[in-house]
Amino acid sequence: MVILVTGGAGYIGSHTCLELLRAGHQVIVVDNLCNSSREAVNRVEKLAGKSIIFYQADVTDEAALAAIFAQHTNIDGIIHFAGLKAVGESVVKPQQYYYNNIVGTLVLSKMMAQFGIKNIVFSSSATVYGENEIPFVETMSLGVPTNPYGQTKLMSEQILKDMAVAHQEWSVVLLRYFNPVGAHESGQIGEAPQGIPNNLMPFISQVAAGRLEKLNIFGNDYPTPDGTCIRDYIHVCDLAEGHVRALEKLADKSGVHVYNLGTGQGTSVMQLLTAFERVNQLHVPYTIAPRRAGDIAAFYADASKAERELGWRAVRDIEAMCRDTWRWQTMNSHGYD
């Protein structure tokens, strides 16, 4: 299949492009490079021994997307990653998040209708469950997301659901997950945030490497065993494989298909930090900071539906996540620069 990947130069996108190429698909990447690197695409091509068609463009730019779709009339499906993704930043910059994430989904869905593309896999988030009972399951009623980032994911899901009603031949796959971490085992591609990281694992690794002074743990008074937030951390390679599996299994199977992708286990911030230190034999200095706006105490997902229907499950453990992260960090001390 010919697959267009929005945000394909980003963290999850680059790993998914590699899995797509290895599975025999052709890949077209659209990325504005606002928080990603063209070098990631180059490295994916080298790892796979295959080429990617790359466009530097923003998914909110309708004219640019129309030109790309007109150039490639053989696109079979889309994996939509492009979007801003930091919970804390979304609280500070809500307008930017609403515009970028929602308008991007609207423009993309318009292109699908205009050019007759029926298959889309959307990179959603388990934040759409809000403060619900854990573990989250796909059949539960969605809650009220506690931050603008989560709201944009919920709204984008609704846009695609409504489009699937209007275009009943469409296959819309909504993949909900939490915290991707780790890197490809080669150490050639990984998470390379621009500026100070918003996510925990790259922050830990940059402190360990001496690039940052210490880790800020946002709150240690949550109602959890050690007082720090609990999340469902998933290895980015497992996650990439899940996207490819969903695309292949559900292409041309009309309707809306929802899956959680996760390990099914919660890990606290402190547990992740301790595992990173143990696996890599390092000390990571930290301080306890005030709670971060928009965070909730604990959430993790039941991913049994994905295993049952897609034949997918996460196989890499926390130790692998920590080991692969540190390998990426030591081989790429300043990311892709």
N, C-alpha and C positions, 0 to 999 in steps of 0.2 A: 504494500500500500504506500501511497504518497501521503505523508503526514506533515501538516504545518504545526509547528510548536511555537506558541507565543511565550516570550520569556525564556527561550531556549538557551540563552547564554548565561542564565542565572544558575543558582546552586542546584535546585532540584531539576530544573530544565536541562542542564548540561548532562547530568547523570542519566536522565530519561532519554535524551538524544542518543547517548552511547548504547543504551539497551535497545532502542529502536533500530539503530544501524546493525547491531549484532544479530537482531532477529530478522534482518533482511529487508527492512523497510527503507524507503527514501525519505529524507528529512529536509524540510524547509524551515528555517528559523527566522522569526521576527522578534527583535529585541531593541529597545531604545538605549540600552547600556547605562541606564541611570544608576543601577546598583549591580552591575555585572560587567563582564569583560569579553571582548572579542577573542582574546587569547584562549578562553575556555573552549570556544568552538574549534579553534585550531587544534587544541590538544585532544578533543574528542575525535576529530578526524584522524589524527595520528594513531590513537589507541585502537580505533575501529578499522583503520586502513581504508576508509571510505570518505567521500566528500559530502559536505552539507552546503546547501544553498542558503546564503545568509543575507538578510536585509536589516539595516539599521533603521527602524521605524517605530513609531508609537502606535499602540492599538487604539488610541483615542483619535488618531488622524484618519478620518474616513477616506479622504482622497488617496492617501498613501496605501492604505489597505486595499482599496478598490483596484489600484494599479497592480498590486502584487497578485491578487486573486485573478485578475484578467490575464496576467502573464502565465499563471499556472492553473489551467482549467482542468487539470487531472488530479486535483487534491481529493483524497478519499476521506480524510478526517482531520480533526483538530484536537490538539491537547493544549488547553488554555491555562498557562501559569502566570502570565504577565499581570503584575499587580503589586502594590505596596503591601508590606506584610508585618510591620512591627506594631504590636499591640500598644505599647506605651506611646510611641510616636503618633499613632492614630488619635489618641486622646488630645494631644497637643495640636495636631494638624488635621482636624476632621474634614474640613472642606477639600483638602488635597486628596485624602483617601476616598471620599465619596465620589469625587469627580473622576479620578484616575481609574478606580476599580469598577465602578458601575458603568461609566460611559464606555470604557473599554469593552465590557461584556455586551453592551447594547450595539456598538459598532460591529463587533465580531459576529453577533447573531444576525445582524442585517446583511452582512456579507454572505453568511451561510445561506440565507433565504434567496439572496440575489443570484448567487452562483450555483445553487442546487447541491450544496454540501449537506449531508444528512447525519454525520457522526461527529460528536464532540465529547471529549472527556474534560471535565472542569475540575481544576485543583481548588477544592473548597477547604473547609476547616471544621473541626469538631467544636469550634467556638459557637457554631450555630445552635448548639444544644443549650447554651446559656447555663444557668445554675440549675442543673437537672440532677436526677439520681445517677449515680455511677455504679457500674460501667454504663456508658452511653450505648444504646442500641438504635439501629436505623428506624425501628418502628415507633419510637417514642415521639411525642409531640415536641416540636422545637420550642426552645425557650426564648428568652430575650437576651441577645448577646450583651455582654457587659462593657463593650467598647466599640468604637466606630469601625475598626477593622472587621470585627465579627459581623456587624450590621451589613457591611458591604458584601460579605460572603453570603449572608442570608438573602439579601436583595438580589444578588447575581444568580443564586439558585432559583429564586422565584421567577426571574426573567426567563431563564432557560426552561423551567417547567411550563411556563405559559406559552413559550415558543413551541414546545413539544405538543401542546394541545392544538395550536394553530397549524402546525405542520406534523401531522400524525405519522409521517414516515420517518421522522427524526429519531435517532438514538442519542439520548442525553445521559451521560454517566456523571454522577456527582460523587467525588471521592473526598471523604472527610478524614482528616488526620490532624495530629498535633505538632510535635516537635521533631522535625528531621534533624539528625546529627550524623557525624562521621564523614567519611570521604571514600573515594574509590581506592581500592587496595594498592593501586599503582603509585598513589601519591601525586598523580598528575592533575587531578581535578578535585575541587573541594569548595568549601564555603569561604568566600573572600569578600566580606562586607567592606564597603567604603566608609572610612571614618571609624568612630567608636562602634563596636558591634552592639546590636540591639538584642541578639540572642545569646543564650547562656554558654553553649559549648565553644563558639569561637572566642568569646570573652575569656573563658577559662584558659584556652590554649594560648591566647596572646599574653595573658598574665604569666603563664608558665614560661613563655619565650622571652619575657622581659620587655615586651613592647608596651604593656600597661602595668601600672604599679600594683594594683590589687583588684580583686573581684568584689563587686558589690552584690550582696545577697539581699534582695528586696523583701524584707520582713522575715522574722523567725518566730512570729506569734500566731501563725495560722493554726486552725484546729486539725493538725496532722501530727504523726508520731514525733517528728523532730522540729516541728514548727515552721518548716519551709514548704513551699508549694510543691505539689505532686503533679507530674505530667507523664504522658505516655511518649517516651522518646523512642524514635524508630530510625534505624539505619537508612541513610539516604539511598543506598543501593537496593535495599528491600523495597523502599517506596517507589523507586524508578521501575523496578520489575512489576510492581502492582499496577502502575499506570499502563504499561505495555500489555499486561495480561487482560486488563479491563477493556482496552481498546480492541484487542484481537477477539475476545470472547463475545463482545457485545456489538461489534460493528454490524450495522444494518438490522439489529434487533430493536425494533421501534419501541418507543416509550421512555420513561424515566427510570434509571437504575441507580440506586444509592448504596454505597458501601463505605464502611469504616475501614481504614487501613491503620493498623497499629499492632503493638505487641500484646495488648490486652492486660498489661501490667503497669502499675504506676511506680514511678521512681521520683524521690524528692530531690530538690536542688542539692541538699547536703550529701545525699547518697551518690549522686552523679559526680560531685566534686571529689568525694572520697575514693570512688572507683577510678577516676582519672589519675589521682595521685598514686594509687596503689599499682595500677597497670603500667604506668609510665615511670614509676619510681621518682616522682617529683613532689615538690612542695609548692602549693599555690596559696599565697597570702590572700585573705579575704576580710571584709568588714561587713557588718550588718547595717543595711540602709533602710530608710522608711519604706513601707509598702508602696508598690507601684500602682498607679491608677489603672483600673480595668482588669486587674488580676483577680482570679478566684482561687480558693484554697487547693482544690484537687479535682482533676478529671482525667479519665482514661477510657478507652473504648473497648467494646466487645467486637472483635474482628472475625468472629466465627462465620458470619455470612459470606465474607470474601473467600475464606478457605473452602466453604461448602460449595459455592456457586462458581467461583473463579479458579479454584485450585491454587490459591495464593495464600501464603502466610509468611510472617516475618521470621527469619531464621538466624539473624545476626544478633548477638547479645550486647549488653552494656559494655563488656570488656572490649569487644570488637569495635564498638562505636568510639570508645576512648582511644584505643590503639591507632585506629585509622585516622582519627582527627589529629593526633600528635604527629603521625608520619607526614600528613599533608602540611602541617605547620612547620615542621623542621625542614622539609624539602622546599617550602615556599614561604620563606620568612616574612615576605611582604605581599602575600597573595600572588596575583598574576603579574604584578609590576616587576 
